[in-house]
Amino acid sequence: MIQQWVPDELWNLAGPLIPPPPRRRQGGGTPPIDARAVFAAIVYVLTTGCAWRHLPPGFGVSRATAHRRFTAWTAAGLWRRLHVAALDQLGAQGLIDWSRATADAAYVRAKKGGGLTGPSPVDRGKPGSKIHALSERGGLPLSVGVSAANTHDSRCLESLVQAIPAVKSRRGPRRRRPDKLHADKGYDYPHLRRMLRQRGIRPRIARRGIDSPNRLGRHRWVIERTFAWLTGYRRLTIRYERNPGLYCAFLTLAAALTCHKRYLRLTT
């Protein structure tokens, strides 16, 4: 079961990044659970959307151990490093298209409330959150984030751009700046255009009252594809975590797995 959810290619990428378990100064104690088994259990929860208490016994990991290790690895920044490592795999082979990026957001319902939730303007005011993503031309997520459902999309664009990591290139230095960025009319603000230009990114943001919505479809499908990949991980379709950091951790892990799977498809 562990091999099924964490094949060797994925473990070779993730294994070296996992922090070692804390050691007792006085020695002794219970030997730590195998890190690969715990990682497989976390991937299983993310993919299937099951509750921690429903983890199959085949992983050999209790729900308490899996959740505790997930929380510890989140605090250690593992998922961000894994996402960067997956992007580096693609970048080193020249498989990231930096000629165009696209940004957008998608709403998810928050069943238990918690931080970074708010009344949804599209779901009768029920509590929810937004998933924000910025993808390269092919739809691979370069950066992701979470906000409350009543947060305007435009308020998160700068954070998404700043969160793009420096990614390996086939030739030359690492790269973290797309040539241009496409977005819909919700991002049509002068300060966002100015922010992008200051970073050397050409804004291609639809203008309210000028650009036809029919033109957006030529580029919008890219970010829709990104959200389809991300929400294919069922734990993301409805937010159950009251702690927004843990929900964002699942989102970042999903982005990393999406990039890694795309790498395997393009190179095998």
Backbone as CSV, one residue per row, in Angstrom:
resi,resn,N_x,N_y,N_z,CA_x,CA_y,CA_z,C_x,C_y,C_z
1,MET,0.824,-1.209,0.000,0.000,0.000,0.000,0.856,1.256,0.000
2,ILE,1.959,1.224,0.729,2.835,2.397,0.790,3.432,2.683,-0.580
3,GLN,3.885,1.633,-1.269,4.454,1.782,-2.604,3.418,2.338,-3.577
4,GLN,2.171,1.967,-3.407,1.115,2.448,-4.297,0.933,3.957,-4.195
5,TRP,0.971,4.491,-2.981,0.707,5.914,-2.785,1.964,6.768,-2.835
6,VAL,3.099,6.181,-2.538,4.372,6.906,-2.627,5.363,6.028,-3.370
7,PRO,5.323,6.056,-4.706,6.277,5.256,-5.476,7.699,5.762,-5.280
8,ASP,8.648,4.972,-5.758,10.058,5.293,-5.532,10.442,6.663,-6.070
9,GLU,9.906,7.029,-7.240,10.269,8.326,-7.825,9.862,9.478,-6.906
10,LEU,8.686,9.382,-6.312,8.226,10.432,-5.412,9.020,10.414,-4.118
11,TRP,9.302,9.236,-3.601,10.049,9.164,-2.348,11.483,9.659,-2.521
12,ASN,12.088,9.399,-3.672,13.434,9.909,-3.927,13.464,11.432,-3.907
13,LEU,12.328,12.034,-4.271,12.235,13.493,-4.250,11.942,14.002,-2.840
14,ALA,10.990,13.365,-2.161,10.531,13.868,-0.868,11.381,13.402,0.310
15,GLY,11.892,12.177,0.248,12.610,11.600,1.382,13.718,12.477,1.938
16,PRO,14.627,12.984,1.085,15.729,13.799,1.621,15.280,15.113,2.257
17,LEU,14.048,15.554,1.975,13.564,16.831,2.502,12.884,16.698,3.855
18,ILE,12.514,15.482,4.236,11.756,15.283,5.473,12.669,15.465,6.682
19,PRO,12.285,16.325,7.622,13.138,16.541,8.800,13.188,15.304,9.677
20,PRO,14.320,15.037,10.294,14.417,13.858,11.181,13.554,14.056,12.421
21,PRO,13.080,12.966,13.009,12.264,13.083,14.229,13.112,13.603,15.382
22,PRO,12.512,14.326,16.306,13.281,14.835,17.464,13.799,13.691,18.326
23,ARG,14.968,13.896,18.884,15.570,12.879,19.748,15.473,13.308,21.206
24,ARG,15.268,12.316,22.066,15.241,12.565,23.513,16.674,12.683,24.019
25,ARG,16.954,13.722,24.791,18.321,13.907,25.285,18.756,12.765,26.189
26,GLN,17.786,12.190,26.898,18.123,11.098,27.803,18.149,9.743,27.103
27,GLY,17.803,9.734,25.774,17.805,8.483,25.037,16.551,7.675,25.293
28,GLY,16.483,6.498,24.696,15.349,5.613,24.900,14.130,6.090,24.142
29,GLY,12.981,5.646,24.599,11.739,6.024,23.947,11.341,5.030,22.869
30,THR,10.198,5.272,22.264,9.682,4.400,21.223,10.336,4.735,19.882
31,PRO,10.781,3.736,19.122,11.370,4.038,17.806,10.367,4.777,16.919
32,PRO,10.811,5.780,16.155,9.881,6.546,15.316,9.291,5.689,14.197
33,ILE,8.058,6.006,13.843,7.396,5.333,12.726,8.117,5.676,11.431
34,ASP,8.175,4.729,10.514,8.825,4.941,9.224,8.248,6.172,8.533
35,ALA,9.119,7.096,8.129,8.683,8.364,7.539,7.938,8.142,6.224
36,ARG,8.347,7.149,5.452,7.673,6.903,4.174,6.233,6.438,4.395
37,ALA,6.001,5.644,5.431,4.644,5.198,5.739,3.768,6.374,6.155
38,VAL,4.329,7.287,6.945,3.570,8.462,7.368,3.270,9.348,6.160
39,PHE,4.272,9.550,5.321,4.076,10.375,4.129,3.004,9.761,3.230
40,ALA,3.023,8.450,3.082,2.007,7.775,2.268,0.618,7.964,2.862
41,ALA,0.514,7.914,4.184,-0.786,8.115,4.838,-1.303,9.525,4.582
42,ILE,-0.416,10.514,4.614,-0.820,11.901,4.354,-1.275,12.063,2.917
43,VAL,-0.550,11.472,1.978,-0.943,11.533,0.567,-2.297,10.852,0.365
44,TYR,-2.524,9.760,1.085,-3.809,9.056,0.991,-4.956,9.942,1.458
45,VAL,-4.779,10.613,2.594,-5.822,11.505,3.112,-6.086,12.635,2.131
46,LEU,-5.034,13.222,1.592,-5.197,14.311,0.623,-5.931,13.840,-0.618
47,THR,-5.572,12.682,-1.135,-6.115,12.208,-2.398,-7.552,11.735,-2.272
48,THR,-7.842,10.973,-1.231,-9.176,10.380,-1.086,-10.150,11.285,-0.345
49,GLY,-9.626,12.221,0.454,-10.488,13.087,1.236,-11.022,12.439,2.495
50,CYS,-10.508,11.295,2.873,-11.032,10.607,4.060,-10.602,11.334,5.333
51,ALA,-11.311,11.097,6.408,-10.936,11.645,7.712,-9.727,10.881,8.255
52,TRP,-8.967,11.544,9.119,-7.795,10.891,9.697,-8.182,9.602,10.418
53,ARG,-9.350,9.593,11.052,-9.754,8.408,11.823,-10.088,7.218,10.931
54,HIS,-10.213,7.452,9.633,-10.535,6.375,8.709,-9.311,5.857,7.944
55,LEU,-8.129,6.204,8.400,-6.928,5.694,7.746,-6.918,4.165,7.774
56,PRO,-6.687,3.508,6.640,-6.625,2.038,6.637,-5.460,1.533,7.476
57,PRO,-5.614,0.410,8.137,-4.526,-0.118,8.970,-3.319,-0.577,8.159
58,GLY,-3.489,-0.704,6.828,-2.382,-1.174,5.998,-1.171,-0.263,6.003
59,PHE,-1.340,1.006,6.389,-0.196,1.919,6.438,0.668,1.682,7.668
60,GLY,0.089,1.042,8.673,0.842,0.829,9.901,1.071,2.104,10.679
61,VAL,0.194,3.082,10.484,0.334,4.383,11.128,-0.992,4.730,11.797
62,SER,-0.963,5.099,13.062,-2.187,5.508,13.737,-2.595,6.895,13.255
63,ARG,-3.877,7.217,13.429,-4.353,8.534,13.002,-3.668,9.644,13.787
64,ALA,-3.412,9.394,15.085,-2.761,10.420,15.911,-1.343,10.692,15.427
65,THR,-0.616,9.628,15.096,0.753,9.790,14.615,0.774,10.509,13.276
66,ALA,-0.114,10.111,12.370,-0.146,10.727,11.050,-0.454,12.220,11.145
67,HIS,-1.460,12.562,11.952,-1.837,13.973,12.091,-0.744,14.759,12.814
68,ARG,-0.152,14.176,13.825,0.906,14.869,14.562,2.117,15.129,13.666
69,ARG,2.491,14.130,12.877,3.639,14.308,11.978,3.300,15.297,10.861
70,PHE,2.072,15.266,10.369,1.641,16.226,9.347,1.750,17.651,9.883
71,THR,1.328,17.858,11.114,1.412,19.183,11.725,2.868,19.611,11.906
72,ALA,3.712,18.683,12.352,5.125,19.012,12.567,5.823,19.329,11.251
73,TRP,5.547,18.536,10.232,6.176,18.792,8.932,5.675,20.089,8.315
74,THR,4.416,20.433,8.589,3.893,21.711,8.117,4.643,22.861,8.764
75,ALA,4.846,22.768,10.084,5.577,23.812,10.799,7.022,23.923,10.319
76,ALA,7.577,22.805,9.854,8.963,22.802,9.368,9.086,23.277,7.922
77,GLY,7.962,23.556,7.259,8.013,24.062,5.887,8.291,23.001,4.840
78,LEU,7.980,21.736,5.142,8.281,20.654,4.207,7.561,20.809,2.875
79,TRP,6.290,21.156,2.907,5.492,21.123,1.678,5.939,22.188,0.687
80,ARG,6.330,23.339,1.171,6.877,24.382,0.300,8.173,23.903,-0.355
81,ARG,9.058,23.281,0.429,10.319,22.782,-0.133,10.063,21.690,-1.160
82,LEU,9.072,20.844,-0.908,8.743,19.785,-1.854,8.204,20.368,-3.153
83,HIS,7.371,21.400,-3.054,6.858,22.053,-4.260,8.001,22.647,-5.080
84,VAL,8.941,23.311,-4.408,10.091,23.888,-5.114,10.929,22.784,-5.765
85,ALA,11.131,21.677,-5.062,11.911,20.570,-5.624,11.233,19.993,-6.860
86,ALA,9.895,19.888,-6.835,9.172,19.377,-8.001,9.276,20.349,-9.172
87,LEU,9.202,21.650,-8.889,9.382,22.645,-9.955,10.807,22.607,-10.498
88,ASP,11.786,22.371,-9.622,13.176,22.273,-10.081,13.359,21.105,-11.049
89,GLN,12.691,19.991,-10.771,12.741,18.864,-11.702,12.308,19.295,-13.096
90,LEU,11.190,19.991,-13.160,10.658,20.434,-14.444,11.554,21.489,-15.077
91,GLY,11.987,22.462,-14.272,12.795,23.545,-14.813,14.125,23.081,-15.351
92,ALA,14.746,22.116,-14.682,16.041,21.618,-15.135,15.950,20.954,-16.499
93,GLN,14.763,20.469,-16.860,14.551,19.842,-18.161,13.916,20.810,-19.165
94,GLY,13.770,22.062,-18.786,13.169,23.041,-19.686,11.691,22.812,-19.911
95,LEU,10.985,22.266,-18.910,9.573,21.909,-19.068,8.620,22.929,-18.460
96,ILE,9.137,24.071,-18.017,8.292,25.154,-17.530,8.295,26.264,-18.559
97,ASP,7.119,26.674,-18.997,6.981,27.728,-19.997,6.728,29.054,-19.274
98,TRP,7.755,29.887,-19.207,7.672,31.159,-18.506,7.137,32.278,-19.385
99,SER,6.718,31.994,-20.597,6.273,33.059,-21.496,4.957,33.681,-21.053
100,ARG,4.175,32.959,-20.256,2.880,33.473,-19.833,2.475,32.816,-18.525
101,ALA,1.906,33.594,-17.628,1.344,33.074,-16.390,-0.111,33.525,-16.291
102,THR,-0.891,32.804,-15.519,-2.300,33.129,-15.325,-2.637,32.975,-13.848
103,ALA,-3.454,33.898,-13.331,-3.844,33.865,-11.922,-5.360,33.904,-11.789
104,ASP,-5.878,33.222,-10.785,-7.311,33.247,-10.507,-7.547,32.621,-9.137
105,ALA,-8.815,32.549,-8.727,-9.192,31.988,-7.434,-10.437,31.136,-7.588
106,ALA,-10.624,30.190,-6.660,-11.797,29.316,-6.657,-12.314,29.191,-5.229
107,TYR,-13.624,29.140,-5.088,-14.262,29.071,-3.768,-14.407,27.632,-3.298
108,VAL,-14.197,27.412,-1.990,-14.473,26.124,-1.349,-15.228,26.387,-0.058
109,ARG,-16.166,25.522,0.276,-16.940,25.673,1.511,-16.106,25.206,2.697
110,ALA,-16.210,25.916,3.804,-15.505,25.557,5.038,-16.514,24.998,6.025
111,LYS,-16.527,23.698,6.191,-17.537,23.035,7.007,-17.452,23.407,8.479
112,LYS,-16.236,23.586,8.987,-16.058,23.794,10.424,-15.600,25.203,10.765
113,GLY,-15.609,26.106,9.780,-15.170,27.464,10.053,-13.672,27.507,10.303
114,GLY,-13.241,28.426,11.159,-11.821,28.562,11.454,-11.248,29.827,10.846
115,GLY,-9.930,29.960,10.933,-9.252,31.121,10.389,-9.318,31.164,8.869
116,LEU,-9.225,32.368,8.338,-9.282,32.601,6.891,-10.558,32.029,6.276
117,THR,-11.665,32.222,6.955,-12.974,31.904,6.383,-13.828,33.166,6.448
118,GLY,-14.859,33.193,5.621,-15.753,34.330,5.609,-17.008,33.994,4.847
119,PRO,-18.040,34.842,4.934,-19.287,34.575,4.205,-19.061,34.611,2.698
120,SER,-19.494,33.566,2.033,-19.274,33.478,0.595,-20.300,34.315,-0.164
121,PRO,-19.861,35.165,-1.088,-20.807,35.931,-1.898,-21.494,35.095,-2.970
122,VAL,-21.042,33.853,-3.165,-21.631,33.010,-4.207,-22.328,31.784,-3.623
123,ASP,-22.397,31.667,-2.287,-23.006,30.490,-1.665,-23.877,30.904,-0.481
124,ARG,-24.735,31.893,-0.712,-25.722,32.332,0.289,-25.094,32.690,1.634
125,GLY,-23.906,33.255,1.566,-23.261,33.726,2.782,-22.704,32.654,3.681
126,LYS,-22.664,31.413,3.231,-22.115,30.334,4.060,-20.603,30.504,4.197
127,PRO,-20.041,30.065,5.324,-18.595,30.244,5.526,-17.788,29.448,4.518
128,GLY,-16.749,30.079,4.023,-15.909,29.410,3.033,-14.563,30.088,2.908
129,SER,-13.745,29.535,2.046,-12.413,30.065,1.764,-12.218,30.108,0.257
130,LYS,-11.155,30.759,-0.154,-10.765,30.784,-1.559,-9.392,30.156,-1.716
131,ILE,-9.269,29.357,-2.765,-7.965,28.863,-3.189,-7.456,29.798,-4.284
132,HIS,-6.266,30.318,-4.116,-5.642,31.182,-5.121,-4.488,30.421,-5.767
133,ALA,-4.345,30.584,-7.067,-3.266,29.897,-7.772,-2.743,30.770,-8.895
134,LEU,-1.463,30.625,-9.151,-0.805,31.275,-10.289,-0.052,30.187,-11.036
135,SER,-0.358,30.023,-12.314,0.218,28.920,-13.085,1.033,29.437,-14.258
136,GLU,1.940,28.586,-14.726,2.669,28.923,-15.954,1.797,28.583,-17.156
137,ARG,2.339,28.730,-18.358,1.521,28.652,-19.565,0.824,27.309,-19.717
138,GLY,1.429,26.238,-19.231,0.827,24.922,-19.370,-0.119,24.548,-18.245
139,GLY,-0.239,25.400,-17.238,-1.143,25.120,-16.130,-0.479,24.606,-14.871
140,LEU,0.838,24.448,-14.865,1.517,23.969,-13.671,1.501,25.057,-12.602
141,PRO,1.084,24.735,-11.383,1.000,25.765,-10.336,2.380,26.213,-9.869
142,LEU,2.641,27.510,-10.009,3.898,28.087,-9.540,3.786,28.562,-8.095
143,SER,2.615,29.032,-7.715,2.383,29.453,-6.333,0.900,29.312,-6.020
144,VAL,0.600,29.052,-4.760,-0.785,28.872,-4.315,-0.958,29.570,-2.973
145,GLY,-2.216,29.815,-2.609,-2.506,30.445,-1.332,-3.958,30.274,-0.951
146,VAL,-4.302,30.672,0.261,-5.664,30.547,0.796,-6.062,31.875,1.420
147,SER,-7.321,32.260,1.222,-7.867,33.446,1.865,-9.309,33.178,2.263
148,ALA,-9.914,34.117,2.967,-11.332,34.021,3.290,-12.162,34.194,2.023
149,ALA,-13.362,33.633,2.019,-14.196,33.653,0.818,-14.619,35.061,0.434
150,ASN,-14.710,35.969,1.397,-15.123,37.331,1.090,-13.949,38.264,0.811
151,THR,-12.759,37.711,0.617,-11.584,38.498,0.232,-11.585,38.689,-1.273
152,HIS,-11.424,39.922,-1.722,-11.406,40.185,-3.162,-10.160,39.556,-3.772
153,ASP,-10.350,38.942,-4.948,-9.240,38.250,-5.603,-8.020,39.138,-5.764
154,SER,-8.232,40.414,-6.082,-7.128,41.320,-6.386,-6.187,41.509,-5.208
155,ARG,-6.669,41.316,-3.990,-5.843,41.556,-2.809,-4.764,40.489,-2.624
156,CYS,-4.875,39.387,-3.317,-3.922,38.284,-3.141,-2.940,38.153,-4.304
157,LEU,-3.089,38.959,-5.348,-2.225,38.787,-6.517,-0.768,39.070,-6.187
158,GLU,-0.508,40.158,-5.459,0.882,40.480,-5.148,1.544,39.371,-4.335
159,SER,0.804,38.799,-3.399,1.364,37.700,-2.600,1.677,36.493,-3.467
160,LEU,0.801,36.197,-4.439,1.053,35.074,-5.344,2.310,35.304,-6.161
161,VAL,2.480,36.523,-6.655,3.664,36.836,-7.463,4.923,36.749,-6.612
162,GLN,4.860,37.281,-5.396,6.024,37.222,-4.510,6.377,35.790,-4.122
163,ALA,5.365,34.913,-4.102,5.592,33.529,-3.667,6.164,32.636,-4.752
164,ILE,6.276,33.128,-5.989,6.875,32.307,-7.044,8.321,32.024,-6.659
165,PRO,8.715,30.771,-6.528,10.092,30.478,-6.105,11.081,30.645,-7.252
166,ALA,12.337,30.746,-6.909,13.404,30.743,-7.912,13.626,29.302,-8.363
167,VAL,13.322,29.023,-9.623,13.306,27.655,-10.145,14.496,27.431,-11.082
168,LYS,15.042,26.246,-11.031,16.154,25.887,-11.908,15.787,26.054,-13.380
169,SER,16.778,26.389,-14.176,16.605,26.484,-15.620,17.541,25.496,-16.296
170,ARG,17.185,25.139,-17.519,18.070,24.243,-18.271,19.406,24.922,-18.528
171,ARG,19.339,26.208,-18.816,20.558,26.999,-19.016,20.411,28.294,-18.250
172,GLY,21.488,28.745,-17.658,21.464,30.024,-16.985,21.014,29.944,-15.539
173,PRO,20.820,31.113,-14.924,20.456,31.159,-13.502,19.014,30.727,-13.276
174,ARG,18.660,30.579,-12.003,17.282,30.272,-11.632,16.355,31.396,-12.088
175,ARG,15.104,31.026,-12.322,14.140,31.997,-12.815,12.888,31.989,-11.946
176,ARG,12.304,33.175,-11.726,11.089,33.281,-10.927,10.123,34.324,-11.478
177,ARG,10.355,34.773,-12.712,9.515,35.825,-13.256,8.983,35.433,-14.626
178,PRO,7.664,35.310,-14.785,7.106,35.066,-16.127,7.199,36.331,-16.969
179,ASP,7.132,36.170,-18.279,7.207,37.336,-19.167,5.975,38.211,-19.033
180,LYS,4.794,37.596,-18.933,3.560,38.361,-18.793,2.575,37.568,-17.947
181,LEU,1.580,38.273,-17.448,0.595,37.636,-16.580,-0.809,38.009,-17.031
182,HIS,-1.639,36.975,-17.236,-3.030,37.152,-17.637,-3.929,36.998,-16.414
183,ALA,-4.963,37.838,-16.362,-5.944,37.754,-15.284,-7.238,38.387,-15.765
184,ASP,-8.344,38.058,-15.079,-9.634,38.592,-15.501,-9.861,39.991,-14.912
185,LYS,-11.056,40.515,-15.111,-11.340,41.908,-14.752,-11.337,42.156,-13.254
186,GLY,-11.391,41.108,-12.465,-11.322,41.287,-11.023,-9.977,41.811,-10.552
187,TYR,-8.973,41.748,-11.420,-7.631,42.219,-11.075,-7.296,43.538,-11.772
188,ASP,-8.295,44.179,-12.348,-8.068,45.398,-13.128,-7.959,46.611,-12.207
189,TYR,-6.747,46.790,-11.653,-6.471,47.933,-10.790,-5.102,48.505,-11.155
190,PRO,-4.975,49.819,-11.169,-3.691,50.436,-11.558,-2.518,49.992,-10.691
191,HIS,-2.741,49.827,-9.378,-1.606,49.469,-8.518,-1.104,48.059,-8.815
192,LEU,-1.987,47.161,-9.297,-1.533,45.812,-9.651,-0.754,45.838,-10.961
193,ARG,-1.215,46.611,-11.908,-0.448,46.756,-13.153,0.933,47.351,-12.851
194,ARG,0.955,48.341,-11.985,2.223,48.983,-11.624,3.144,47.994,-10.920
195,MET,2.578,47.189,-10.005,3.371,46.198,-9.287,4.001,45.197,-10.237
196,LEU,3.240,44.743,-11.221,3.775,43.777,-12.179,4.882,44.395,-13.022
197,ARG,4.674,45.606,-13.489,5.700,46.257,-14.319,6.983,46.483,-13.539
198,GLN,6.863,46.812,-12.263,8.056,46.997,-11.433,8.861,45.717,-11.310
199,ARG,8.190,44.592,-11.458,8.879,43.304,-11.393,9.269,42.778,-12.771
200,GLY,9.089,43.580,-13.777,9.457,43.174,-15.124,8.474,42.223,-15.773
201,ILE,7.219,42.211,-15.294,6.175,41.343,-15.841,5.160,42.216,-16.571
202,ARG,4.868,41.888,-17.817,3.893,42.662,-18.574,2.475,42.257,-18.166
203,PRO,1.674,43.188,-17.676,0.299,42.839,-17.282,-0.593,42.655,-18.500
204,ARG,-1.330,41.566,-18.517,-2.343,41.308,-19.539,-3.659,41.065,-18.803
205,ILE,-4.127,42.124,-18.141,-5.330,42.055,-17.315,-6.499,42.641,-18.092
206,ALA,-7.605,41.904,-18.150,-8.788,42.382,-18.875,-9.276,43.694,-18.249
207,ARG,-9.660,44.625,-19.082,-10.095,45.944,-18.622,-11.611,46.002,-18.532
208,ARG,-12.086,46.464,-17.392,-13.526,46.570,-17.173,-14.140,47.570,-18.144
209,GLY,-15.238,47.138,-18.781,-15.949,48.009,-19.696,-15.324,48.150,-21.059
210,ILE,-14.207,47.470,-21.294,-13.507,47.598,-22.583,-13.340,46.235,-23.242
211,ASP,-12.678,45.307,-22.546,-12.403,43.996,-23.142,-13.629,43.101,-23.050
212,SER,-13.898,42.369,-24.114,-15.012,41.437,-24.141,-14.684,40.200,-23.311
213,PRO,-15.650,39.681,-22.548,-15.387,38.459,-21.768,-15.095,37.256,-22.643
214,ASN,-15.512,37.315,-23.910,-15.255,36.190,-24.806,-13.769,36.001,-25.069
215,ARG,-12.997,37.071,-24.962,-11.560,36.973,-25.228,-10.811,36.269,-24.107
216,LEU,-11.403,36.263,-22.908,-10.709,35.678,-21.768,-10.546,34.166,-21.912
217,GLY,-11.450,33.525,-22.643,-11.417,32.074,-22.747,-10.166,31.534,-23.406
218,ARG,-9.489,32.362,-24.185,-8.270,31.899,-24.854,-7.162,31.569,-23.865
219,HIS,-7.201,32.202,-22.693,-6.166,31.964,-21.699,-6.720,31.418,-20.391
220,ARG,-8.000,31.651,-20.138,-8.574,31.237,-18.858,-8.585,29.727,-18.690
221,TRP,-8.672,28.966,-19.780,-8.718,27.510,-19.655,-7.479,26.978,-18.945
222,VAL,-6.371,27.720,-19.038,-5.129,27.252,-18.418,-5.288,27.181,-16.901
223,ILE,-5.776,28.259,-16.294,-5.925,28.260,-14.845,-7.077,27.352,-14.414
224,GLU,-8.098,27.191,-15.257,-9.163,26.234,-14.948,-8.603,24.814,-14.911
225,ARG,-7.662,24.548,-15.797,-7.001,23.241,-15.776,-6.223,23.051,-14.486
226,THR,-5.564,24.114,-14.037,-4.827,24.047,-12.778,-5.751,23.695,-11.621
227,PHE,-6.893,24.374,-11.543,-7.830,24.094,-10.453,-8.418,22.687,-10.575
228,ALA,-8.600,22.210,-11.796,-9.088,20.839,-11.974,-8.075,19.839,-11.429
229,TRP,-6.791,20.088,-11.685,-5.748,19.211,-11.142,-5.750,19.261,-9.608
230,LEU,-5.820,20.456,-9.056,-5.731,20.604,-7.601,-6.942,20.004,-6.898
231,THR,-8.125,20.299,-7.395,-9.326,19.783,-6.734,-9.593,18.318,-7.059
232,GLY,-8.752,17.723,-7.912,-8.792,16.276,-8.069,-8.365,15.582,-6.787
233,TYR,-7.669,16.317,-5.913,-7.347,15.829,-4.568,-8.530,16.193,-3.673
234,ARG,-9.286,15.204,-3.282,-10.614,15.422,-2.724,-10.593,16.137,-1.361
235,ARG,-9.480,16.115,-0.675,-9.409,16.816,0.612,-9.526,18.331,0.417
236,LEU,-9.304,18.806,-0.803,-9.355,20.243,-1.064,-10.729,20.727,-1.476
237,THR,-11.631,19.821,-1.854,-12.922,20.262,-2.392,-13.808,20.884,-1.322
238,ILE,-13.667,20.443,-0.083,-14.347,21.037,1.056,-13.308,21.179,2.166
239,ARG,-13.278,22.347,2.767,-12.288,22.578,3.822,-12.825,22.076,5.156
240,TYR,-12.117,21.120,5.770,-12.483,20.587,7.076,-11.530,21.078,8.172
241,GLU,-10.376,21.584,7.811,-9.378,22.020,8.788,-9.751,23.396,9.342
242,ARG,-9.868,23.502,10.650,-10.089,24.811,11.251,-8.834,25.667,11.188
243,ASN,-7.695,25.012,11.224,-6.415,25.716,11.123,-6.126,26.001,9.650
244,PRO,-6.086,27.270,9.235,-5.859,27.550,7.810,-4.483,27.107,7.332
245,GLY,-3.508,27.055,8.251,-2.183,26.616,7.854,-2.165,25.166,7.404
246,LEU,-2.994,24.327,8.033,-3.039,22.920,7.643,-3.749,22.748,6.304
247,TYR,-4.803,23.542,6.076,-5.464,23.465,4.765,-4.524,23.948,3.669
248,CYS,-3.780,25.019,3.937,-2.804,25.501,2.950,-1.694,24.477,2.737
249,ALA,-1.367,23.726,3.791,-0.368,22.670,3.649,-0.846,21.594,2.677
250,PHE,-2.099,21.167,2.807,-2.655,20.206,1.852,-2.628,20.786,0.437
251,LEU,-2.962,22.066,0.306,-2.964,22.700,-1.012,-1.559,22.721,-1.611
252,THR,-0.573,23.048,-0.811,0.806,23.088,-1.311,1.303,21.697,-1.676
253,LEU,0.941,20.697,-0.870,1.305,19.317,-1.204,0.648,18.902,-2.509
254,ALA,-0.610,19.281,-2.725,-1.285,18.963,-3.982,-0.575,19.616,-5.165
255,ALA,-0.113,20.856,-4.993,0.624,21.529,-6.064,1.925,20.792,-6.360
256,ALA,2.611,20.335,-5.305,3.860,19.596,-5.499,3.622,18.276,-6.227
257,LEU,2.595,17.542,-5.821,2.290,16.267,-6.472,1.865,16.479,-7.922
258,THR,1.119,17.548,-8.180,0.713,17.862,-9.550,1.934,18.088,-10.430
259,CYS,2.880,18.868,-9.941,4.096,19.138,-10.722,4.927,17.866,-10.916
260,HIS,5.030,17.046,-9.869,5.823,15.819,-9.984,5.189,14.845,-10.978
261,LYS,3.873,14.687,-10.919,3.200,13.784,-11.857,3.347,14.285,-13.282
262,ARG,3.277,15.592,-13.472,3.462,16.149,-14.812,4.863,15.887,-15.314
263,TYR,5.837,15.965,-14.437,7.229,15.671,-14.802,7.362,14.223,-15.277
264,LEU,6.743,13.297,-14.545,6.831,11.898,-14.937,6.161,11.655,-16.289
265,ARG,5.026,12.317,-16.541,4.337,12.141,-17.819,5.175,12.667,-18.979
266,LEU,5.875,13.749,-18.764,6.617,14.386,-19.843,7.980,13.754,-20.081
267,THR,8.460,12.968,-19.129,9.803,12.422,-19.277,9.837,10.905,-19.410
268,THR,8.688,10.228,-19.314,8.678,8.765,-19.440,7.798,8.344,-20.590
